[in-house]
Amino acid sequence: MIKLIVSDLDGTLLREDNSVNPEDTKALTKAAEDGLQISIATGRMDTEIKEVLKSIGQNFHRISQNGAFASTLDDRSIFSRTFTTEIAETIYNNVLNPKFVTIVCSYDTNYTHENNEYVEGVQKRMFHPIIIDPEISTKFSEIKPSKITLIGFENDIVETYETLSNDYSDEIDLFISEKHVLDIMPKQISKGNAIIKLLEDLSLNPEEIACIGDSFNDIPMFRLTPYSFVMETAHEEVKKEAKFVVQSVAEAVEMILKENSKQSV
């Protein structure tokens, strides 16, 4: 019996204009009414998850920044991890390049070192302002970064992913969360690991969860459960990691509820 549904945001539950399809909202509400617990798992900050939940009138568990933070629906923190200052400074200085928009994320704030038209374009997808601070690289001990994000052209993102994977495999984990976005994380941080923490807190087993996503950073959670759902628009390599391909969260939820009905007979 599936007892917990975990959904990604961007490209899955959240549309490009930061809204949620009413059919998806209706489906998750029905699942909650049927007694299933629900969690969001995203690369976005926890404060952004709260904005999405406010817009759909729900309160779910929350896994933010690819698993760097996890909280229950009653706002109880069950996991958090940030970079050491030394590693954050090393990685930041290594990746800082004019071809990328480089964003440093703390628990609740995004920072970048300069403003330009590309930063302004990124800002349109954010729920909260990106703080422009030319001295951000000197403040890592103060802000405690939990993620460094690079936004650029897909070929540059892939090249940097491969370089960092070779040079810093013992210090960081990497996720291409969208085709033009690379998330650099502290070691052993992933949506999958954070979900394991949530399962322990809720006394659930992996076979009792269903995960819905669309990108490479969703693969660790797909691998936890036999009930993995990937969006039809996902990269082919991501699709290979999930059991079911769906067009929407609503379709996935409908399949989950039908599976539970079969198991309850």
C-alpha positions as CSV (number, residue, x, y, z in Angstrom):
1,M,0.0,0.0,0.0
2,I,1.4,3.4,-1.0
3,K,1.2,5.8,2.0
4,L,3.4,8.7,0.9
5,I,3.6,10.6,-2.4
6,V,6.7,12.6,-3.1
7,S,6.6,15.2,-5.9
8,D,9.2,17.4,-7.6
9,L,8.3,21.0,-8.4
10,D,9.9,22.4,-11.6
11,G,8.8,20.6,-14.7
12,T,6.6,18.3,-12.6
13,L,4.1,20.0,-10.3
14,L,5.2,23.6,-11.0
15,R,4.7,25.3,-14.4
16,E,7.1,27.9,-15.8
17,D,5.0,30.7,-14.6
18,N,5.3,29.3,-11.0
19,S,1.7,28.2,-11.0
20,V,0.3,24.7,-10.4
21,N,-2.2,23.1,-12.8
22,P,-5.6,23.0,-11.0
23,E,-6.0,19.3,-12.0
24,D,-2.8,18.5,-10.1
25,T,-4.0,20.5,-7.1
26,K,-7.3,18.6,-7.2
27,A,-5.5,15.2,-7.4
28,L,-3.1,15.9,-4.5
29,T,-6.0,17.2,-2.4
30,K,-7.9,13.9,-3.2
31,A,-4.9,11.9,-2.2
32,A,-4.6,13.7,1.1
33,E,-8.3,13.3,1.8
34,D,-7.8,9.5,1.2
35,G,-5.2,9.4,3.9
36,L,-2.0,9.6,1.9
37,Q,0.9,11.8,3.2
38,I,2.5,14.1,0.6
39,S,5.9,15.6,0.4
40,I,7.5,18.1,-2.0
41,A,11.1,17.4,-3.0
42,T,12.9,20.1,-5.0
43,G,16.1,22.0,-5.7
44,R,14.3,25.1,-4.6
45,M,14.5,26.7,-1.2
46,D,12.1,25.8,1.6
47,T,10.6,29.3,1.5
48,E,9.7,28.7,-2.1
49,I,8.0,25.4,-1.3
50,K,5.9,27.2,1.2
51,E,4.8,29.7,-1.4
52,V,3.7,26.9,-3.7
53,L,1.8,25.2,-0.9
54,K,0.2,28.5,0.0
55,S,-1.0,28.9,-3.6
56,I,-2.7,25.4,-3.6
57,G,-4.0,25.6,0.0
58,Q,-2.1,22.6,1.3
59,N,0.5,21.8,4.0
60,F,2.9,18.9,3.1
61,H,6.3,17.6,4.2
62,R,9.1,19.5,2.5
63,I,12.5,18.5,1.1
64,S,14.4,21.5,-0.2
65,Q,17.7,22.2,-2.1
66,N,18.0,18.6,-3.5
67,G,17.9,17.2,0.0
68,A,20.0,19.6,2.0
69,F,17.0,20.3,4.2
70,A,14.0,18.3,5.3
71,S,11.0,19.3,7.4
72,T,7.8,17.7,8.4
73,L,4.4,19.3,7.7
74,D,4.4,20.7,11.3
75,D,7.6,22.6,10.6
76,R,9.9,20.2,12.5
77,S,13.3,20.0,11.0
78,I,14.6,16.4,10.6
79,F,17.7,17.0,8.5
80,S,20.0,19.8,7.4
81,R,23.5,20.0,5.9
82,T,25.6,22.9,4.5
83,F,29.1,23.2,3.0
84,T,32.1,23.7,5.1
85,T,33.4,27.2,4.5
86,E,36.6,25.9,3.0
87,I,35.0,23.7,0.4
88,A,32.4,26.3,-0.5
89,E,35.1,28.9,-1.1
90,T,37.2,26.4,-3.1
91,I,34.3,25.4,-5.4
92,Y,33.0,28.9,-5.8
93,N,36.3,30.3,-6.9
94,N,36.8,27.4,-9.3
95,V,33.4,27.7,-11.1
96,L,33.1,31.5,-11.1
97,N,33.0,32.4,-14.8
98,P,31.3,35.1,-16.9
99,K,29.5,32.3,-19.0
100,F,27.4,31.3,-16.0
101,V,25.0,33.0,-13.6
102,T,26.4,31.8,-10.3
103,I,24.0,31.6,-7.4
104,V,25.0,30.9,-3.8
105,C,22.1,29.5,-1.7
106,S,21.7,29.6,2.0
107,Y,18.7,28.1,3.8
108,D,16.4,30.9,2.8
109,T,18.3,33.3,0.5
110,N,19.8,33.3,-3.0
111,Y,22.9,35.5,-3.6
112,T,24.9,36.4,-6.7
113,H,27.9,38.7,-7.1
114,E,26.6,41.0,-9.9
115,N,23.4,42.0,-11.6
116,N,22.9,41.7,-15.4
117,E,20.3,40.8,-17.9
118,Y,20.8,37.1,-17.3
119,V,20.3,37.4,-13.6
120,E,17.2,39.4,-14.2
121,G,15.9,36.6,-16.4
122,V,16.6,34.0,-13.7
123,Q,14.9,36.3,-11.1
124,K,11.6,36.0,-13.0
125,R,11.3,32.3,-12.0
126,M,12.1,33.0,-8.3
127,F,9.6,33.6,-5.6
128,H,12.0,35.9,-3.7
129,P,14.6,38.5,-4.7
130,I,18.2,37.4,-5.5
131,I,20.5,39.4,-3.3
132,I,23.2,41.1,-5.3
133,D,26.4,41.2,-3.2
134,P,29.8,41.7,-4.9
135,E,31.5,40.6,-1.6
136,I,29.5,37.3,-1.3
137,S,32.6,35.1,-1.6
138,T,34.0,36.6,1.6
139,K,30.8,35.8,3.6
140,F,30.5,32.0,3.4
141,S,31.2,31.5,7.1
142,E,28.4,33.8,7.8
143,I,25.7,32.7,5.4
144,K,26.6,28.9,5.4
145,P,26.0,28.0,1.8
146,S,24.0,24.8,1.2
147,K,24.1,24.9,-2.7
148,I,26.0,26.6,-5.5
149,T,24.0,26.8,-8.7
150,L,25.4,27.5,-12.2
151,I,23.0,28.5,-15.0
152,G,24.2,28.6,-18.5
153,F,24.2,26.9,-21.9
154,E,23.7,23.2,-21.9
155,N,27.1,22.2,-23.3
156,D,28.9,24.4,-20.8
157,I,26.8,22.9,-18.0
158,V,27.7,19.3,-19.1
159,E,31.4,20.2,-19.5
160,T,31.6,21.7,-16.0
161,Y,29.7,18.7,-14.6
162,E,32.3,16.4,-16.0
163,T,35.2,18.5,-14.8
164,L,33.9,18.9,-11.3
165,S,33.0,15.2,-11.1
166,N,36.6,14.3,-11.9
167,D,38.3,16.9,-9.7
168,Y,36.1,17.1,-6.6
169,S,34.3,13.7,-6.4
170,D,35.2,13.3,-2.7
171,E,34.0,16.8,-1.7
172,I,30.7,17.4,-3.6
173,D,27.7,15.9,-5.3
174,L,26.4,17.2,-8.6
175,F,23.0,17.3,-10.2
176,I,21.8,18.7,-13.5
177,S,18.4,19.7,-12.3
178,E,17.4,21.3,-15.6
179,K,19.3,21.0,-18.9
180,H,20.8,24.5,-18.3
181,V,21.2,24.3,-14.5
182,L,23.9,22.6,-12.5
183,D,23.4,22.2,-8.7
184,I,26.6,21.7,-6.7
185,M,25.8,20.2,-3.3
186,P,27.7,19.0,-0.1
187,K,28.7,15.4,-0.3
188,Q,26.0,12.7,0.3
189,I,23.2,15.2,-0.3
190,S,20.3,14.0,-2.6
191,K,16.6,13.9,-2.7
192,G,16.9,10.1,-2.1
193,N,18.9,10.5,1.1
194,A,16.5,13.1,2.5
195,I,13.5,10.9,1.7
196,I,15.1,8.1,3.7
197,K,15.3,10.5,6.6
198,L,11.7,11.3,6.2
199,L,10.7,7.6,5.9
200,E,12.5,6.9,9.2
201,D,10.7,9.8,10.9
202,L,7.3,8.6,9.6
203,S,8.0,4.9,10.2
204,L,7.5,4.0,6.5
205,N,9.3,1.6,4.2
206,P,10.5,2.5,0.6
207,E,7.9,0.2,-1.0
208,E,5.2,2.4,0.7
209,I,6.2,5.6,-1.2
210,A,5.6,6.8,-4.8
211,C,7.9,9.4,-6.3
212,I,7.1,11.8,-9.2
213,G,9.8,13.8,-11.0
214,D,11.3,14.9,-14.3
215,S,15.1,15.5,-14.0
216,F,18.4,14.0,-13.1
217,N,18.2,15.2,-9.5
218,D,15.1,13.0,-9.2
219,I,16.9,9.8,-10.0
220,P,18.0,9.1,-6.4
221,M,14.4,9.1,-5.3
222,F,13.2,7.0,-8.3
223,R,15.7,4.3,-7.2
224,L,14.1,4.0,-3.7
225,T,10.8,2.6,-4.8
226,P,9.0,0.4,-7.3
227,Y,6.5,3.2,-7.7
228,S,8.5,5.9,-9.7
229,F,6.7,8.2,-12.2
230,V,8.6,10.4,-14.7
231,M,7.2,13.2,-16.8
232,E,6.8,12.6,-20.5
233,T,8.9,15.7,-21.2
234,A,11.9,14.3,-19.3
235,H,15.3,13.5,-20.8
236,E,15.4,10.0,-22.2
237,E,18.2,9.0,-19.7
238,V,15.9,10.1,-16.8
239,K,13.0,8.2,-18.2
240,K,15.0,5.0,-18.1
241,E,15.2,5.3,-14.3
242,A,11.5,5.4,-13.7
243,K,8.9,2.6,-14.0
244,F,6.0,4.8,-15.3
245,V,5.9,7.7,-17.8
246,V,3.0,10.1,-17.2
247,Q,1.9,13.4,-18.6
248,S,1.0,15.0,-15.3
249,V,1.1,14.7,-11.5
250,A,-2.7,14.2,-11.7
251,E,-2.2,11.1,-13.9
252,A,0.4,9.7,-11.6
253,V,-1.8,10.3,-8.5
254,E,-4.8,8.6,-10.3
255,M,-2.6,5.5,-10.9
256,I,-1.4,5.5,-7.3
257,L,-4.9,5.6,-5.9
258,K,-6.0,2.8,-8.3
259,E,-3.0,0.7,-7.1
260,N,-4.1,1.2,-3.5
261,S,-7.6,0.3,-4.3
262,K,-6.4,-3.0,-5.9
263,Q,-4.2,-3.8,-2.9
264,S,-7.0,-3.1,-0.4
265,V,-9.4,-5.6,-2.0
